[in-house]
Amino acid sequence: MSTLNFALVNNTGSDTVYAYITGLAIDNNNALFLLQADGQTAYYPTSPSSTITALAQNCAIPLGGSGNSKTVTIPHLAGARLWFSLNAQLTFYLNPGPALVEPSSSNPSDPNYNIYWDFCEFTWNSAELFVNISMVDFFCLPIALALENTSGVVQTVKGLPSGALDTICTALKTQHNSDGAGWDQLIVTTGGANLRAVSPNTGITLSSSLFSTYYDSYVEQVWSKYTSDTLTVDTQASAGSLTATVSNNTLNFSSDSISYTKPTSAAIFSNSSGTFAVSGNSIKDAITARLAAAFNRSTLLIDTNQPDGEVVADYYSNSITNHYARICHQTALDGRGYAFPYDDVGPSGGVDQSGSVSDGSPKLLTVTVGGLSSNSTQKSINHTATTIPSQVNQKQSVFGGLKKLVRRLSCSNSDS
């Protein structure tokens, strides 16, 4: 099967909603791909002669009135995104390459900055369809997933409910009032209304001083603990479990001279800078994914076995934690959704936190924008918690942490 249908459901309450599909066409030498406005015709842009060149085709797919469903057809795609915009069309540009200039949530000069928009991510190849909702950079519009395979089995991610943006923004203000750390600065407004809630990493991009010392005291406590205690990290791969202790102010592992200096708050929130930067060493990068997840969830003081000893109920229980991620998970209807890049890390056989569905024999993916409601077909589907075998967990955590880097090689963001 070389094509697949997506059913796109408008549940926003607005009759003006557009979808866009972008990615790399696997069966066409990984060429840059966009789907045209009819939802059926491929558009393969050629390399322009200058930067910030307009698309040659209309790629805004109208979903019709609220409650309407629009069926689109896609080829095999890698690093793909399904975008939605509310009440206005998005603007994409091309740079030489061609490289796609995508909407940005961290550049106030971006032409899309004051538009309500959001996306989910997917890859569909000969092996499987993998889809996830994402709040890694920001949250604006609720998105829910239902993936039916050829045997009629349905997996769902319920996503965040209608009105979730205001709920999240209120909770961020409450958290700031509690600790004064600046969580309210993650709220972006337009015309006095909430426009989006950005992640701490995006917030730091918008204001470099934000959270600059936020994790310092927690990091000191972790370093103190593992000066005497032993930390065990299961790579959930062939390297197995590795142990570490702190000496000479460095967390040193017992394999391949892998070590970590104290991470900064920016490194913890980004999962990809400073001591947590991608190394190219597969064993170290597997450890980094699990350490970064443990810091964001603040579980290192209560659990010396990462991630196998973790319990979801204990995530974010420390007063110093990624409260943006905590609030997103608490607001989600089934508690799931990527809220930081390694949010797919978990105990082998544990319940998925990342808000993903995947299947090797997909039949139809239904994507609902605007939040599920009582009359939604997807709402009536019973959700079975997805468990993560160790080999899948390893694959997804690497994908989760590296997907942004891979996308940067093929796309040019307007804030870069």
N, C-alpha and C positions, 0 to 999 in steps of 0.2 A: 504494500500500500504506500503510494508516494504522496498522497494528500490526506488531510484530516479536517473534519468540520469542528468549528467552535460555535456554540450558541451564546450570543452576547445579550444579556438581559438588562434593560434599563429599569431600575427600581429606585431612581433618585427623586422622583416627584417632579422632575423637570422634563419638558418635551424637547429640550435642546441638549443632547449628549452625543459626543463623537468618540469613536474608537480609532486607534492607530496600531498597526502591527509592524514591528521592525526586527531585524535580525540578520544573520548570515546564512545564506542558502547553501546547505550542505551538498546538495546534488548539483550545484552550479559553481563549483570551485570556491565555496564560501564567499560568494559575491554579496555585497550589501543589498539587502532586500527590504522593500516596503510593500505593503498591500494597498492597492488603489481603492478609491472610494466605493466601488461596487462590491468590495469584499471578496472578489474572486480573481482579479487580474494582478499579476506580479508586476512590480516596478523595480528594475535594476538600474540605479542611477549610474551615469558615467562620471568620470572624474572632471570636476569643473576647473577652469583656468585660474580662478581666484577663490579666496575664502568667503564664507558667509554668502553662498549662492543659493537662491531659492530652488525648491524642488520643481521639477518639470511636470509633475503629475499631482493631481488632487488625491491625497491619501487620507482625508478625513471621512471616516465611515459613519454616516448618520444612523443612530440606533432607533430613531422614531420616538413616538410618545412614551411617557412613563408607563411601564407594564409591557412594553413591546419587546420582542426577541428578534435579533438579527443573526442569521447564519452566515458565517464566513468560512473560507477554505484556504488552508495554508499548506505549503510544501514542508519538507524537512528543514528545520531551522535550528541554529545554535545561537546561544547568547541572546535570545529573543526577549522582547518585551511587548506586552499588550497594554497600551495606554488608554486612559479615558480622560475626557475633559468635559466640564459642565458649563453650559451657557455660552461658550466661546470655543473657537477652534484653536489648536496649538500651532505653533510655528516651528518647523524643523528647517535646518539649513544643511548645505553640503560644503565641505572643505575638500581640497585636492586629496586624491586617494583612490576612490572617494571615501570620505569619512563623514559620518552623520553627526551634526551638531544637535544634541538633544536638549530638551527643556531642562532647566536647572533650578533646583530649590535652594541653592546657596549663592546665587548671583542676583542681587536686586536689579541689575540692569538687563537681565534676560527678558525678552518680550513676553514670556509666559509666566513671569514671576507672580503676577497678580491674578492669575486664572486658577480656578479650582481644577486640579488635575492629579492623577495618581496612576500607578501601574502595577501589574504583576509580572513575574518573570517565568520564562519557560525555555526548555530545550526539547525538541522532538527529533529523534534520529531513528535508525533502524532497530535500535535496542529497546527504546522506551520513550514515553512522554513523561517529562518531569516538570512540574509547575509549582510555584510557591507565591504566596502573597508576601509583600515586603513593607516593613516600616523602618528598614535599616537607615535610610536617609531622612525620612519624614513620613507623616500620615496626613492625608487629606480626605479621600473618598473611601468608604468601606467597599471592599471587594471580597466576594465569596466564590468558592470553587466547588464543582461537582464533576468528578471524572468517572464516566461509565465505560467499562471495558466490553469486549465482544461477548463475554459470558453473562453480561447483565449486572455484574458487581459494581457498586458505586462507592467511591471514596469521596469524602467531603471535607472542606475547610470552611467553617461558617463565617470566619472573619469577624469584623467589628460591626456592631449594630448601627442602624440609622441613628443619627445624632451623636455618634461616638466622638466626633471632633470636639464638640463643646464639652463632653464628659472628660476627655483627656486634658483639655486646656484648663478646666476647673481644677482637676487633680494636680496638675503641674503648679498652679498658683497656690494650692493648699500645701504642697510639699515645700515650695519656696518660703511660705509663711512659717513653716515649721523649722527649717534649717538655714534659711537665708542664703542658700548656695547659688541661686540664679536660675532655678528651673523655670521661672516665669519668662525668662528671656528666650525660651524655646518656642514661644507662641508668636506666630506671625499673623497679623491682622490686615484687613483691607476694608476701608469704609466703616470702621468700627466693629466689623464682624470677624470671627476667627477664620483665617484662611488655611493655615496648616499648623501642625505641631512638628517641629524638626527634632531630629535626634541630637544628643550631645555632640557627636562628631560634626554634624552640620552646623550646630550652634557655635562650635569653636571656630569653624571656617568663617562664619559671619562676624564673630567677635573673638579675637585671638586670646583675650585674657579670661574668657569664661571658663570656669572649672579648672583653672591653672594649677591649683594645689589641692583639689577636691579629694583625691584618693591618697594623699601623702600619709596621713595618720594610719589608714588601713594597711598600706604597703609596709609601713614600719612594723606594725603588729604581725603581719605575715612573715616578714624577714626574721623577727625575733622568735616567732614560734618554731620556724624550721631551722633555727640555729641548733636547737636541741632535738626537735622531732624530725621524722623522715617523711617526706612527701612522696607518694607513689602516683605516677601518671600512666594510665593505660593508653597506649597509642592506638589501640583497637585496630592494629595492623600486625604485620609479621614481626615487628620489633618488640611486641608485647608490652609488658609493664616495666617502667624504668623508675628508679628512685633518685631522690635529690635531697641535699641539705644545703644550708647557707654557711659559707665560710668566706672570709675576706670580703664580706659585704656582697657576695655573689651567690646566686642559687645555682649550684653545680650538680649536673646529672651524672649518673654512673656510666654513661655510654657516649662514645664518640666525642668527648670533650665538649659536650653541649652545656652552655651556661647562660644565665640571664642576669643582667644588672637590674636594679630597681626600676620598674616601669613608671613612667609619668602618667598623669591622668589622661593626657592626650593619646598616649599609646594604648591605654586600656580602652578608651572609648572608640578609637579608630580600628583597633585590632590589627593594624598594618604599618605602624610607624615605630621608631625608636627600637626598643628591645624586642618588640613584637613584629618587626618588619619581616616580610617573607624572605627566607634565607636560601631557598633552592635545595636545602637538605631535607629530604622527605621526612626523616625521623624528627628533626627539630621542628619542622613546620606542623607536624601532627601534635607535638607537645605544645607548641605555641597556641594552637587552636583551643586546646583544653585549658591551658592556663588563662588565656584571654576570656574564655567563657566563665571560668571560675571567678575571675576578678569582677566581671560585669555582674555576676549573680552573687558575689560576695560570700562564697562558700568555703574559702580556704581555711578559715579559722575553726570551722566546725567539722571539716571533713578532710582527712589526710589522704584519702583515696579518690583521685579525680580521673574520670567522672563517675566511676563505678559506685562509689559510696554515696552519691548524691540522691536527694529526695526532692521532688519538684516543690513540695510544700515548704522547703527550707530556702528556696531561691529568694533572693532580694530581702531576706529577713534582717540583715544588718542595716543599721541606720545609714551607713555609707555604702551605697550601691548604685546601680544604674536605675534610677527611679523612673526614667522615661520608659525603659523596657518593662519594668514592673507594672506601670500603669497601663501600657499597651496590652500586656498579657491579661491583666485583671479585667480590662474592658472587653476583650475579645469574647465572643459567644462560647467558644470552646477552649479558650485560653491559649490559642496557638497563633503564630505568625512571627516571621523574622523581625526581631527588634534590635539586633546587632549582628555583625557579619558571621559570628560563629554560634548563632542561636540554634543551630542544628546539632551541636554537640550534646550528648547525653549518655547515660549508662547503656551498655549493650542490652537490648531488649526493653529499653525504657520507652516511655510515651513520647512521641514526636512533639517538639515545641515549636518547630520552624514553620508550621502552616503549609506543608507541602503534600502533594499527591503525586503518585507515579504509577505507571503500568506499562508492561511490555506489549500489551495488545489493546490499545485505546480505541474506543468507538466514537465517543462524543465528550468534549469538554464544555461544560456550561459555566460561564463566568457571569456573575451578577454584580453590578455596580450600584451602590446606594444603600446597601445593607439589606439583610433578609427581613421579610415580614411574614405575618401569619398566613397570607395567601400565596406565599412563594412555594413553588414546587420543590425547590431545594430544601426548604425548611422541613418538609415532610419526610425527608430521607433520614433514616436513623444513622447516626455517625458512630462508626466503630473506631476506637482509638488505634492509631497506627503505632506499631512497635518497631524499633530500629535494631536490626541485627548489626553486629559489630562491623561487618564488611561494608554494609550500606552506610552506617554512621560515619565511617572513615571517608567514604567517597563523598558524602554530602558535606562534611565539614571542610574538606579541601575545596569543594565547589563553592561553598558559602563564603569562605574567606578570600578566594582568588578570583571570583567571578567579576568583581569590579576591575581588578587589574587586567583581566583578559579583555573586558569591554573597552578599556582605555586604549588598547592596542589597535582597535578597529573603529573607535568612535572618538570624536572630538567634542567635549562639552564646552558650552559657551562661557563657562567660568574657569576654564583651564588656560 
